[in-house]
Amino acid sequence: MTQHTQDDTQPLGASHSESHARMLPGQRQVADDSRRQVPELTFLISTLDAGLYSVPRYDELPGARFLIVHQVTDADSKEAYREHVLTHLDSRFEYLAVEGRGLSKSRNIALAACATRYAYILDDDVQLHPQAVALVMEAFTCTEAAAISFPHVKAFPLHERDPDRAAPPVAFKSHSLMTLARVRSVDMALDLCQFHARFDEQFGLGTDQPSGEEFIVMSDAHQQGARLMRANLGIVAHAGVTSGSDFYSTPAKARTKGRMFARVTGSRFSPLSLAFFLRKAPVAFKHGHLTTFAGNFFR
């Protein structure tokens, strides 16, 4: 891939009334040296086909920066997608259309193309706390971490949607391998000059192992010695069910969880894998899928 620097992007802090979204001509790889010159935050949004229409405008975040990686499988719709971006999204957004599918692949493209030092991974259908940028940047200043997880919530209380309300205090703890299993991709803030792990493209939506990519990438970073922290405040509201939450309803989902632990620990029968199975079996039973879960987890 071609090497690019910050000069290829829309100026940081540009008013959303100044221009349309910037259309990136192709995939790019931004070097750490370039990112160090831009200690700002970019929200990385992955979407597929018509999911583009679900991406919010985020008018409550006038100073934010966004990068959309849009996987397009229908070439006949490319022009309609392009027109939507130019019509509905402003200069805070960069837009990169790529071929193919696979959420982990999309995430990796976004991480490579991110021109700023800090990144936050999003889906295409989430809400952000109105002080999300300040909270994330302050968290990195406080912790000097390579990655910080912010637990997502179903919805923000009404008072937290007020951008003039003071942000609540945030506390941090170090991650262990067990707590990393609770992280979802929409929880992840990364310092890309320190966080060098990348998503395993054999896992995640769009593959035959449709979850587990978040735990794997964070565990890889943990094994590399990265400083990983967890916050007590959610800055993303995600009303739907995340892909990793349903681990029991089909053989593929149950197998994926077992293979996820095997990928991280080297064994399907590791203490961590067994602890997860024993903890989650009652959940599968409650939803009527214990047989599916138990019969496929260790396969």
N, C-alpha and C positions, 0 to 999 in steps of 0.2 A: 504493500500500500504506500501511497505517496505521503511524505512527511509534510505536515502543515503546522503553522504556529498561530498564535492568537490574532495576527494581522488578517487572517482569512475570515474572521467572524464579525458580526454586527457589533458596534461599540457597546461596551457594558454600560448599563444605566440609561440607555436611550429611552426616551418617552415612547409609550406605546402608540401615541398619536402621530409620531414622526413618519412611520413607514409600515409597510406590510412585513409579514414574517420573512426571514431570510431563507431562501431555498438552497440547500447545500448540493453541489453538483455530483458528489460521490462520497464514498467512504474515505475517512481520513484517520491518520494516526498522529496524535498530539504528544510531543515529548514532555517528560517531567520538567525539564529546564524551562520550557515555555509556560507550563502550568504554574510554576513557582512565581512567575511574574504576574500572575492573575489570581490573587488569593480571594476569589469570589466563589459563590455557590451556584451550581446549575442543577435544576431538576430534570432528570432523565426519564422520559416517557416512552414506553414501548407499546405499540399498538399494531393490530393486524386488520387489513382491509377496512370494512365499514366501522370498525372500532374507532377510527379517526374522528368520527362525528360525535363521539362521547367525550372527547378531550375538552375539559372546561377552559374558559377564557382566563380564569383567575384574575378577574378585575380587582379583587381585594388585595392583590400583591403587585402594585405598580412598579416596584423596583426589582422584581424577581427576574430570573433568566431560565429559559426552558429549552430543551433539545428533544425533539420528537423523532424517534426512529420508527418508521412506518413500513412494515412488511406488506408488500402488495403481491397478491397471487393472481389478480385479474388485470392484465395489461390494458383492457378496454376501459377500465375505470380510472386510469392514472390521471387523465386530464381533469376529471370531475374532482378527484382528491386534491389536485393542485389548486384548482379554483376555490375549493372550500378553504384551504389554508390561507390563500391570499385574501379572501373575503372576510374570514372570521377571526384570524389570528394576527397579532401585531408584532412589532419589532422585538419584543422580548423573546420571541420564539424563533428557533432554528428548526428547519424541517429537512429530514433526510429520508428519501424513499429508497427501499432496497427490495430485492426479490427474495422469495423463499419464505419459510416459516420456522418457528422455534423460538420460544421466549428467551432461553439462555443465549442463543445466537444474537438476538436483538439486543439484549443487555450488554453483551460484549462489544458489539458495534458502537453502542452509545458510550460505554466507558472509554473506548479508544478515541472517539470523536470529541469527547468533552474537552473544551478549551480552558476550563477553570480548574483550580486546584481541588475544590470540594464539589462533591456530587451527592445528590439524593435520588434514590431510585423510586419511581412511581409507576403505577398502572394508569390506564387511560380513563378511569372512572372514579377517581378519588377526590376528596376535598382536603384543602390545606388550612392549617391554623393561620389566621391573619398575620401572626408574628413569626411564621415559620423560619424565614431567612435569619432573622436576628437570633432566634433560639438555637438554630443549628450552628451558626458561626460562634456564638458565645460558648456553646458546648465544646467545640474544638479548641477554643482558646483556653478553657478551663482544664481540659483533659489531655491535650496534645495526643489524642488517640488516632490510630489509623482508621478505625471505624467505630461508629456509635449507633446503637439501635434505639429507636424511639417506638415503644409499643403502640400500634395503631388502635383506634377506637371505632365503634360503630357510627357514632355521630358526636359532634361537639355540642356541649350545652349552649344554650342561646347566648349566655353572657360571654362565652369564649369566642363568639363570632364577631365581637366588637373590637375593631383594630385599635381603638383608643384605650381599651382596658389594659392595665398592667399585666404582663405575663406572669404566670405563677412560678414559684421557685422550682428549679430543676436539680435533682440529685443524681449521682452516678455511682455505679458499682462495676467491678471488673466482671467480664464474662468468663464462665467455665465452659468446657465442652458440652455439658448438659444444658446450660442455659442457652447456648447457641442454637439448640434444637427448637427453641420457641420463636426464633427470629423469622419474620416473613420479609420478602423482598421490599415491600412498601414501608418497612421499618428502618431501612439501611441508609445511613449517611456515611460517606467515605472521603478520606483524604487520599486522593489519587497519587500523591507523591510518596505516600507510605504504604498504601494498600495496593499490592501487585497481584493478588490472586484473581483469577478470572473464572467465570461460570463454566461448569462442566456441561458441554452442549449435548451430552447423552441423557441429561435430566431436564425436567421442566416441561411446561405445556408445549405441545407441538411435537413431542417425542412419545415413544412407547413407555417412558418412565416419567409420568406427568407432574412430578413434584420433587422436592428435596434439594433443588439447586441452591437455595439460600443457605441451608445448613452446610452443604458441601463447600461452597465458596468461603464462608466464614471459618469453617474448620480448616480449610487449606491455609487461610491467612493466620489462624491460630498456630498451626504447625510451623509456619514460617517465622513465628516470633512476633507477630504484629500485636500492638496494644489495642485490645477490643473492649469497649465499654458499653454499658446499657443505662439508659436514662429512665426516669420514672414518669415522664410526660409524653403523651402521644401527640404528634403534630400532624398526623394524617388520619382522616376519617374514611373508612372503607366499609360501606354498608353491606356489601356482598360477602360471600364465603370465599376466603382465599384458597388457592389450589391445594395448599398443604393441609388444610383443615379437615378435608374429607379424605381419610387415609384407609377407609374400610369398605366402601360400598361396591367396589369392583375388584376382581383378582389383580388387575394391573396396578391399581392404586395401593393395594396391600403389599404386592411384591416390590413396588417402588420403594416403600418405606424400609423394608428389610435390606434392599440393595443399597439404599442410601447409607445405612449404618455400616454395611460391609465396605462400601467405598471409603468411608472415613476411618474406620477402625481396623480394617483388614479382615474382619470376620463377621459372619452373619449371627454368630452366637457370642459376641462380645458382651461384657457386663452392661455396657451402655445400650446395646440392642435389646438385651433381655429386660432391662429396666423399663425401656420404652414399651415393650410388648406387654409387660405385666400392668403397667400404668394405664395403657390405652385399651386393653381388652374389655374392661367394663364399659367404656364408651361405645365400642363396637357392638357389644351386647345390648346396650340401651337402645341403639338404633336398628337392631335386628340383623346385624351383619357380622356377628361373632364368627360364624362358620367360614365366611369368606375371608375375614381378616386372619384368623388363626390358620386356615388352610393354605394361605399364600405368602404370609409374611416371611417365612424362612426358606422360600423356594428360590 
